């Protein structure tokens, strides 16, 4: 949107406001801004920035900046209006060096969310930003752009996280990440949960199971009110993908566990995707023609050090094999012939081809592939044969073999798979033929445990470890996140955990550390 004409009086008032900002309270700042181009003349009764701020999808010259206005009943008259918002970017934490500002409009059609593509920035550096709407000023967030494409970067430090069921624990992992020295937070799915389990409830979802747009909006908004989650978003730029609970457990493409008519389910999926976009720092939202489609898979370069892919393992996949006619979704099966069908795909043909071409053409040191679940096999050997959980990669073994076969045949080095979903920390070797020592290791895998969601029991996990020698480390009894330190000579992973269930004052320790050496496929204990 074009910026309005600014008078000389406005320019002087704005300069005075910016000069005084570091010494004024938020209320005084807002009062000083009234009448200036960022004032907008609106006077809020209740702070509309209660959901915080966020940044995401960094590029060398840009980053997405986000907020969402939450309009209270005291300001209900504004719900039906188009509301002007100003986004301000500064070069310093004290907000004394303004860089750029953007004037945007938001309205009820987008849930009063704001997405600013802050462009024209310098590569590889931090910026500070905030939003102004009338007499309200948002918290200040810190964002960073990615390095220039050909820059010889010495380091990329990320926090890897997933699976944050609001009811099953507190977001202490986000509190620690917010206070940590990170370049990015990489979140790989299950940002919200649509479901409840009274057995493990520490705090309660508001409302029932969401199916409509407004219900998904409220679920996202409840998560966004968590102070630790807000702090982590404000402190770091995020790169994200989704899994199933952002819509409904175990959905696959156009099918849910209740075998709902696909057209009915796709309307629910469209509502969930719209609400997801409205609450995340993303460039693109749902397709304007078909709202049940939304591209989330992406690729980001971090200088010459690394390429990072984020994959979509839900939207395009084939339905789970050997479905139970009484309840859809994933299940444990033995002797399912459909698993050997080479046409079946977890990612869909187009996304598979896009990833294959990207991996084989990448010239960067490290190839980091972030997706929502565990790729290494976790089946259990039984007297009737080997079991497979059909919702994970074990349910799509030919697609897994295709991907890892491409890595092997093309001689692609330094490939690390990153995942979540299974509520446990996993360090594993990846082979074209899983658990077969005659099949060479071609890649490494790090899976992070959940932020809060409860993990597997130790009896089952012991069977999984015994049946899968490629799994070097697997623990599901603790919650947390993983620190990834990527350098030219290697990738180091540290599992940071706290006992289950995650408490608000949870203390984190190192559960284990693993490294991948450049040019040497596979993991080694640090």
C-alpha positions as CSV (number, residue, x, y, z in Angstrom):
1,X,0.0,0.0,0.0
2,X,1.3,3.5,-0.8
3,X,2.2,5.6,2.1
4,X,0.1,8.8,2.6
5,X,1.5,12.3,2.0
6,X,3.3,13.6,5.1
7,X,3.3,17.3,6.1
8,X,6.4,19.1,7.4
9,X,4.7,19.3,10.8
10,X,4.2,15.5,10.7
11,X,7.9,15.0,9.8
12,X,9.1,17.2,12.8
13,X,6.6,15.5,15.1
14,X,7.8,12.1,14.0
15,X,11.5,13.0,14.4
16,X,10.8,14.2,18.0
17,X,8.9,11.0,18.8
18,X,11.7,8.8,17.6
19,X,14.3,10.8,19.5
20,X,12.4,10.5,22.7
21,X,11.3,6.9,22.4
22,X,14.0,5.2,24.5
23,X,13.1,7.3,27.6
24,X,9.3,7.1,27.4
25,X,6.8,4.6,28.7
26,X,4.7,2.8,26.1
27,X,1.7,4.9,27.0
28,X,3.7,8.1,26.6
29,X,5.1,6.9,23.3
30,X,1.6,6.3,22.0
31,X,0.4,9.7,23.2
32,X,3.3,11.4,21.4
33,X,2.6,9.5,18.2
34,X,-1.1,10.6,18.1
35,X,-1.5,12.9,15.2
36,X,1.6,11.6,13.4
37,X,1.3,9.3,10.4
38,X,1.5,6.3,12.8
39,X,-1.1,7.6,15.2
40,X,-4.1,6.8,13.0
41,X,-6.4,8.6,15.5
42,X,-7.6,5.4,17.1
43,X,-7.9,5.2,20.9
44,X,-8.0,1.6,22.2
45,X,-9.7,0.7,25.5
46,X,-7.9,-2.6,25.7
47,X,-4.4,-3.3,24.3
48,X,-4.9,-5.0,20.9
49,X,-1.3,-6.4,20.8
50,X,-1.9,-9.1,23.5
51,X,-0.9,-11.9,21.1
52,X,2.6,-10.5,20.7
53,X,4.8,-10.2,17.6
54,X,6.8,-12.6,15.5
55,X,9.2,-12.7,12.6
56,X,9.9,-15.5,10.1
57,X,11.0,-16.8,6.7
58,X,14.3,-14.8,6.5
59,X,16.0,-13.9,3.2
60,X,19.2,-11.9,2.7
61,X,17.3,-8.7,2.2
62,X,14.0,-9.3,3.9
63,X,12.0,-11.0,6.7
64,X,8.3,-11.4,7.4
65,X,7.0,-9.4,10.4
66,X,3.8,-10.4,12.1
67,X,1.2,-9.4,14.6
68,X,-2.5,-9.9,15.0
69,X,-4.9,-7.3,16.6
70,X,-7.1,-8.9,19.2
71,X,-10.2,-6.7,19.5
72,X,-12.0,-6.8,22.8
73,X,-15.7,-6.2,23.4
74,X,-14.7,-2.8,24.7
75,X,-13.5,-1.9,21.2
76,X,-16.1,-4.0,19.4
77,X,-17.0,-1.2,17.0
78,X,-13.6,-1.7,15.3
79,X,-14.3,-5.4,14.5
80,X,-16.1,-4.4,11.3
81,X,-13.7,-1.8,10.2
82,X,-10.5,-1.7,8.2
83,X,-7.8,-0.8,10.7
84,X,-4.5,1.0,9.8
85,X,-1.3,-0.3,11.4
86,X,2.2,0.9,11.1
87,X,5.2,-1.4,11.3
88,X,8.5,0.2,12.3
89,X,12.0,-1.3,11.8
90,X,15.1,-0.1,13.7
91,X,18.8,-0.9,13.4
92,X,19.3,-1.0,17.2
93,X,17.7,-2.3,20.3
94,X,17.3,1.2,21.8
95,X,15.1,2.1,18.8
96,X,17.2,5.2,18.0
97,X,18.1,4.3,14.5
98,X,14.9,4.0,12.4
99,X,15.4,2.1,9.1
100,X,12.0,1.8,7.4
101,X,8.3,1.8,8.2
102,X,5.3,0.3,6.4
103,X,1.7,1.4,6.5
104,X,-0.8,-1.4,6.1
105,X,-4.5,-2.1,6.6
106,X,-6.1,-5.2,8.3
107,X,-9.7,-6.3,8.7
108,X,-11.9,-9.1,9.9
109,X,-11.4,-11.1,6.6
110,X,-7.9,-11.9,7.7
111,X,-8.7,-12.1,11.4
112,X,-7.1,-8.6,11.8
113,X,-3.7,-10.2,11.3
114,X,-0.8,-8.2,9.9
115,X,2.0,-9.6,7.7
116,X,4.7,-7.2,6.5
117,X,7.4,-8.3,4.1
118,X,10.1,-6.1,5.5
119,X,12.3,-5.7,2.4
120,X,15.3,-3.5,1.5
121,X,17.2,-4.7,4.6
122,X,20.9,-5.7,4.8
123,X,21.8,-9.4,4.8
124,X,23.0,-11.3,7.9
125,X,22.1,-8.8,10.6
126,X,19.6,-8.3,13.4
127,X,16.8,-5.7,13.3
128,X,14.3,-4.6,15.9
129,X,10.7,-3.9,15.1
130,X,7.3,-3.0,16.5
131,X,3.8,-2.2,15.4
132,X,1.8,1.0,16.2
133,X,-2.0,1.4,16.0
134,X,-3.5,4.5,17.3
135,X,-2.6,4.8,21.0
136,X,-1.4,1.2,21.2
137,X,2.2,0.1,20.7
138,X,3.2,-3.5,20.4
139,X,6.1,-5.2,22.3
140,X,9.5,-4.9,20.5
141,X,10.7,-7.9,18.6
142,X,14.1,-8.9,17.3
143,X,14.4,-10.3,13.8
144,X,17.3,-11.2,11.6
145,X,17.9,-11.5,7.9
146,X,19.8,-14.5,6.4
147,X,23.4,-14.0,5.2
148,X,24.2,-13.1,1.5
149,X,24.0,-16.2,-0.7
150,X,27.7,-16.4,-1.3
151,X,28.9,-15.3,2.1
152,X,31.3,-17.7,3.8
153,X,29.3,-18.1,7.0
154,X,31.0,-19.6,10.1
155,X,28.0,-20.7,12.0
156,X,24.2,-21.3,12.1
157,X,22.7,-22.0,15.6
158,X,19.1,-23.1,15.7
159,X,16.6,-24.3,18.3
160,X,14.6,-27.3,16.9
161,X,11.2,-27.8,18.5
162,X,7.8,-29.5,17.9
163,X,4.6,-30.8,19.6
164,X,3.4,-28.3,22.2
165,X,0.1,-29.5,23.6
166,X,-1.1,-26.6,25.7
167,X,-2.9,-28.9,28.1
168,X,-0.1,-31.3,28.8
169,X,2.5,-29.0,30.1
170,X,4.0,-25.5,30.2
171,X,6.2,-23.9,27.5
172,X,9.3,-23.7,29.5
173,X,11.3,-24.8,26.5
174,X,10.4,-21.5,24.8
175,X,11.5,-19.6,27.8
176,X,15.0,-21.1,27.6
177,X,15.2,-20.7,23.9
178,X,14.1,-17.0,24.2
179,X,17.1,-16.5,26.5
180,X,19.6,-18.4,24.3
181,X,22.0,-17.3,21.6
182,X,20.2,-18.6,18.5
183,X,20.0,-17.4,14.9
184,X,16.7,-19.2,14.3
185,X,14.0,-21.3,15.8
186,X,13.0,-24.2,13.6
187,X,9.5,-25.5,14.4
188,X,8.5,-28.7,12.7
189,X,4.8,-29.2,13.5
190,X,2.0,-29.6,16.0
191,X,2.0,-25.9,17.0
192,X,-1.5,-26.2,18.3
193,X,-3.5,-29.3,19.3
194,X,-7.2,-29.6,18.3
195,X,-7.7,-32.4,20.8
196,X,-7.8,-32.9,24.5
197,X,-6.8,-35.8,26.9
198,X,-8.2,-35.3,30.4
199,X,-5.8,-37.9,31.8
200,X,-2.7,-35.6,31.2
201,X,-4.3,-32.2,31.7
202,X,-2.3,-29.5,33.5
203,X,-4.1,-26.5,32.0
204,X,-7.3,-26.4,29.9
205,X,-8.1,-25.5,26.3
206,X,-10.9,-23.0,25.9
207,X,-13.8,-24.3,23.9
208,X,-14.3,-27.6,22.2
209,X,-12.6,-29.3,19.3
210,X,-12.2,-26.7,16.6
211,X,-13.8,-27.3,13.2
212,X,-14.7,-23.7,12.0
213,X,-12.5,-20.8,11.2
214,X,-13.4,-18.8,14.3
215,X,-12.8,-21.8,16.5
216,X,-9.3,-22.4,15.1
217,X,-8.6,-18.7,15.5
218,X,-9.5,-18.9,19.2
219,X,-7.3,-22.0,19.7
220,X,-4.3,-20.3,18.1
221,X,-5.0,-17.1,20.1
222,X,-5.0,-19.1,23.3
223,X,-1.6,-20.6,22.6
224,X,-0.3,-17.1,21.5
225,X,-1.2,-15.7,24.9
226,X,1.4,-17.9,26.6
227,X,4.1,-15.5,27.8
228,X,7.0,-17.9,27.2
229,X,5.9,-18.6,23.6
230,X,5.5,-14.9,23.0
231,X,9.0,-14.3,24.3
232,X,10.5,-16.9,22.0
233,X,8.8,-15.4,19.0
234,X,9.9,-11.9,20.0
235,X,13.5,-13.0,20.6
236,X,14.1,-15.0,17.4
237,X,13.1,-15.4,13.8
238,X,11.2,-18.6,13.1
239,X,11.2,-21.1,10.2
240,X,8.2,-23.4,10.3
241,X,6.3,-26.3,8.9
242,X,3.2,-28.1,10.1
243,X,2.1,-31.6,11.0
244,X,-1.4,-33.0,11.6
245,X,-2.8,-31.4,14.8
246,X,-2.9,-28.0,13.2
247,X,-6.0,-29.5,11.5
248,X,-6.9,-32.8,13.0
249,X,-4.9,-35.9,14.2
250,X,-3.6,-38.2,11.5
251,X,-5.3,-36.5,8.6
252,X,-3.8,-37.5,5.2
253,X,-4.5,-35.3,2.3
254,X,-8.3,-35.1,2.1
255,X,-9.0,-37.9,4.6
256,X,-9.6,-37.8,8.3
257,X,-9.9,-40.6,10.9
258,X,-13.8,-40.5,10.7
259,X,-13.9,-40.9,6.9
260,X,-15.7,-37.6,6.6
261,X,-16.9,-36.8,3.1
262,X,-13.8,-35.2,1.5
263,X,-15.5,-32.0,0.5
264,X,-16.7,-31.5,4.0
265,X,-13.3,-32.2,5.4
266,X,-11.5,-29.9,2.9
267,X,-13.7,-27.1,4.2
268,X,-12.4,-27.8,7.7
269,X,-8.9,-28.0,6.4
270,X,-9.4,-24.6,4.7
271,X,-10.5,-23.1,8.0
272,X,-7.5,-24.5,9.8
273,X,-5.0,-23.4,7.1
274,X,-6.5,-19.9,7.1
275,X,-6.2,-19.6,10.9
276,X,-2.6,-21.0,10.8
277,X,-1.6,-18.3,8.3
278,X,-3.3,-15.6,10.4
279,X,-1.1,-16.5,13.4
280,X,2.3,-17.2,11.8
281,X,5.0,-15.0,10.2
282,X,4.5,-16.4,6.7
283,X,4.8,-14.9,3.2
284,X,2.0,-16.8,1.6
285,X,-1.5,-17.8,2.8
286,X,-4.0,-20.2,1.5
287,X,-4.6,-20.3,-2.3
288,X,-7.1,-17.5,-3.1
289,X,-9.1,-19.8,-5.3
290,X,-9.0,-23.0,-3.3
291,X,-8.5,-22.2,0.4
292,X,-7.9,-25.9,1.3
293,X,-4.5,-25.6,-0.4
294,X,-1.6,-23.7,1.0
295,X,2.1,-24.1,0.2
296,X,4.2,-24.5,3.3
297,X,7.2,-26.3,1.9
298,X,10.2,-24.0,1.3
299,X,13.9,-23.7,1.0
300,X,16.3,-21.3,2.7
301,X,20.0,-20.7,2.2
302,X,22.3,-19.6,5.0
303,X,25.1,-18.2,3.1
304,X,27.4,-20.9,1.7
305,X,27.1,-22.9,4.9
306,X,23.8,-24.6,4.5
307,X,20.6,-25.2,2.6
308,X,17.5,-25.8,4.7
309,X,14.4,-27.4,3.3
310,X,11.1,-27.4,5.2
311,X,8.7,-30.2,3.9
312,X,5.0,-30.7,4.0
313,X,4.2,-34.3,5.1
314,X,0.4,-33.9,5.3
315,X,-1.2,-32.0,2.4
316,X,-0.1,-34.1,-0.6
317,X,0.5,-37.6,0.9
318,X,-1.3,-40.8,-0.1
319,X,-3.8,-42.1,2.4
320,X,-2.4,-44.4,5.0
321,X,-2.0,-48.1,3.9
322,X,-4.3,-50.9,5.1
323,X,-6.8,-48.6,6.8
324,X,-9.0,-49.9,9.5
325,X,-12.6,-49.7,8.1
326,X,-13.9,-48.5,11.5
327,X,-11.3,-45.8,12.2
328,X,-9.0,-44.1,9.8
329,X,-5.6,-42.6,10.4
330,X,-2.4,-44.4,11.4
331,X,-2.2,-47.8,13.1
332,X,0.3,-50.5,13.7
333,X,0.1,-53.3,11.0
334,X,1.9,-56.5,10.2
335,X,1.8,-58.0,6.7
336,X,0.4,-55.0,4.8
337,X,1.1,-55.6,1.1
338,X,0.3,-52.1,0.2
339,X,3.5,-50.9,1.9
340,X,5.5,-52.3,-1.0
341,X,3.7,-50.2,-3.6
342,X,6.3,-47.9,-5.2
343,X,3.7,-45.4,-6.3
344,X,2.8,-44.4,-2.7
345,X,4.3,-41.1,-1.5
346,X,4.5,-39.2,1.8
347,X,5.3,-35.9,0.0
348,X,3.4,-36.2,-3.3
349,X,5.1,-36.5,-6.6
350,X,5.6,-32.7,-7.2
351,X,7.2,-32.1,-3.8
352,X,9.4,-35.2,-4.1
353,X,10.7,-33.9,-7.5
354,X,11.3,-30.4,-6.1
355,X,13.3,-31.8,-3.1
356,X,15.3,-34.3,-5.3
357,X,16.3,-31.5,-7.7
358,X,17.2,-29.2,-4.8
359,X,19.3,-31.8,-3.0
360,X,21.2,-32.9,-6.1
361,X,21.9,-29.4,-7.3
362,X,22.9,-27.9,-3.9
363,X,26.4,-26.6,-3.7
364,X,26.3,-25.5,0.0
365,X,28.2,-27.4,2.6
366,X,25.3,-28.8,4.6
367,X,21.9,-30.0,3.4
368,X,19.4,-29.8,6.2
369,X,16.0,-31.4,5.6
370,X,13.4,-30.4,8.1
371,X,10.1,-32.4,8.1
372,X,7.5,-33.2,10.7
373,X,8.3,-36.8,11.9
374,X,10.9,-39.6,12.3
375,X,12.3,-41.0,9.1
376,X,14.4,-43.8,10.5
377,X,12.5,-47.1,11.0
378,X,10.8,-47.7,14.3
379,X,9.0,-51.0,13.6
380,X,9.2,-53.9,16.0
381,X,10.1,-57.5,15.1
382,X,7.3,-59.9,16.1
383,X,6.6,-63.6,15.6
384,X,4.2,-62.7,12.7
385,X,6.7,-60.3,11.0
386,X,7.9,-56.8,11.4
387,X,5.3,-54.2,12.5
388,X,4.9,-50.8,10.8
389,X,3.1,-47.6,12.0
390,X,1.3,-46.5,8.9
391,X,1.1,-42.8,9.7
392,X,5.0,-42.3,9.8
393,X,7.7,-43.0,7.2
394,X,7.4,-46.7,8.0
395,X,4.0,-46.5,6.3
396,X,5.7,-45.1,3.2
397,X,8.9,-47.2,2.9
398,X,9.3,-47.0,-0.8
399,X,9.1,-43.2,-0.7
400,X,11.8,-43.2,2.0
401,X,14.0,-45.5,-0.1
402,X,13.6,-43.2,-3.1
403,X,14.7,-40.2,-1.2
404,X,17.7,-41.9,0.5
405,X,18.5,-43.7,-2.8
406,X,18.8,-40.4,-4.5
407,X,21.2,-39.2,-1.9
408,X,23.3,-42.3,-2.3
409,X,23.2,-42.5,-6.1
410,X,23.9,-38.8,-6.6
411,X,26.7,-38.8,-4.0
412,X,25.1,-36.0,-2.1
413,X,27.2,-35.5,1.1
414,X,26.5,-33.9,4.5
415,X,22.7,-34.6,4.5
416,X,21.0,-34.3,7.9
417,X,17.3,-35.0,8.4
418,X,15.5,-33.1,11.2
419,X,12.2,-34.1,12.6
420,X,9.7,-34.1,15.5
421,X,6.2,-35.6,16.0
422,X,7.1,-38.8,18.0
423,X,7.6,-37.1,21.4
424,X,11.1,-38.4,21.9
425,X,14.7,-37.5,21.2
426,X,16.2,-39.7,18.5
427,X,19.7,-39.9,17.0
428,X,19.8,-42.3,14.1
429,X,21.7,-43.5,11.0
430,X,19.9,-43.4,7.7
431,X,20.4,-46.1,5.1
432,X,18.6,-47.0,1.9
433,X,17.8,-50.3,3.5
434,X,17.0,-49.6,7.1
435,X,19.0,-51.5,9.8
436,X,21.0,-53.5,7.2
437,X,24.7,-53.1,7.8
438,X,25.4,-54.1,4.2
439,X,23.6,-50.9,3.1
440,X,25.9,-47.9,3.8
441,X,24.9,-45.0,5.9
442,X,24.0,-42.1,3.6
443,X,22.6,-39.5,6.0
444,X,22.0,-38.7,9.6
445,X,18.8,-38.0,11.6
446,X,18.1,-35.8,14.6
447,X,14.5,-35.9,16.0
448,X,13.6,-33.6,18.8
449,X,11.3,-34.5,21.7
450,X,8.1,-32.6,22.3
451,X,7.9,-29.3,24.1
452,X,5.0,-30.7,26.2
453,X,3.3,-33.6,24.6
454,X,3.5,-36.9,26.5
455,X,5.8,-39.6,25.1
456,X,5.8,-43.4,24.6
457,X,6.1,-45.8,27.5
458,X,9.5,-47.3,28.2
459,X,8.4,-50.9,27.6
460,X,7.5,-50.2,23.9
461,X,10.5,-47.9,23.4
462,X,12.8,-50.7,24.6
463,X,11.3,-53.0,21.9
464,X,11.8,-50.3,19.3
465,X,15.5,-49.8,20.3
466,X,16.1,-53.5,20.2
467,X,14.5,-54.0,16.8
468,X,16.3,-51.0,15.2
469,X,20.1,-50.9,15.5
470,X,20.2,-47.8,13.3
471,X,18.7,-45.9,16.3
472,X,21.6,-44.8,18.4
473,X,19.7,-42.8,21.0
474,X,16.0,-42.8,21.8
475,X,14.3,-41.4,25.0
476,X,10.7,-40.4,25.4
477,X,10.5,-39.7,29.1
478,X,11.5,-36.0,29.0
479,X,10.3,-32.9,27.3
480,X,12.3,-30.1,25.7
481,X,14.0,-29.0,22.5
482,X,17.2,-29.5,20.6
483,X,20.1,-27.0,19.9
484,X,21.7,-27.5,16.5
485,X,25.1,-25.9,16.0
486,X,26.0,-26.0,12.3
487,X,29.6,-25.1,11.3
488,X,31.7,-25.9,8.2
489,X,33.4,-28.8,10.0
490,X,30.3,-30.4,11.5
491,X,26.8,-30.3,12.9
492,X,26.4,-30.7,16.7
493,X,23.1,-31.5,18.3
494,X,22.4,-31.2,22.0
495,X,19.1,-32.6,23.4
496,X,17.9,-30.1,26.1
497,X,15.3,-31.6,28.4
498,X,13.3,-31.4,31.6
499,X,11.3,-34.1,33.3
500,X,7.8,-34.9,32.1
501,X,5.4,-33.1,32.5
502,X,7.0,-29.8,31.6
503,X,6.5,-27.4,34.5
504,X,6.4,-23.6,34.3
505,X,9.6,-23.4,36.2
506,X,11.2,-26.4,34.6
507,X,15.0,-26.7,34.7
508,X,16.8,-28.0,31.5
509,X,19.8,-30.1,31.3
510,X,21.7,-31.9,28.5
511,X,20.3,-35.4,27.8
512,X,22.8,-36.2,25.2
513,X,25.1,-34.7,22.5
514,X,25.8,-36.0,19.0
515,X,27.8,-34.8,16.1
516,X,28.0,-35.3,12.3
517,X,31.5,-34.7,10.8
518,X,31.7,-33.1,7.4
519,X,32.3,-35.7,4.7
520,X,31.5,-38.6,7.1
521,X,27.9,-39.9,6.9
522,X,26.3,-40.8,10.2
523,X,26.3,-39.7,13.8
524,X,28.9,-40.0,16.4
525,X,28.5,-39.4,20.1
526,X,30.1,-36.1,21.2
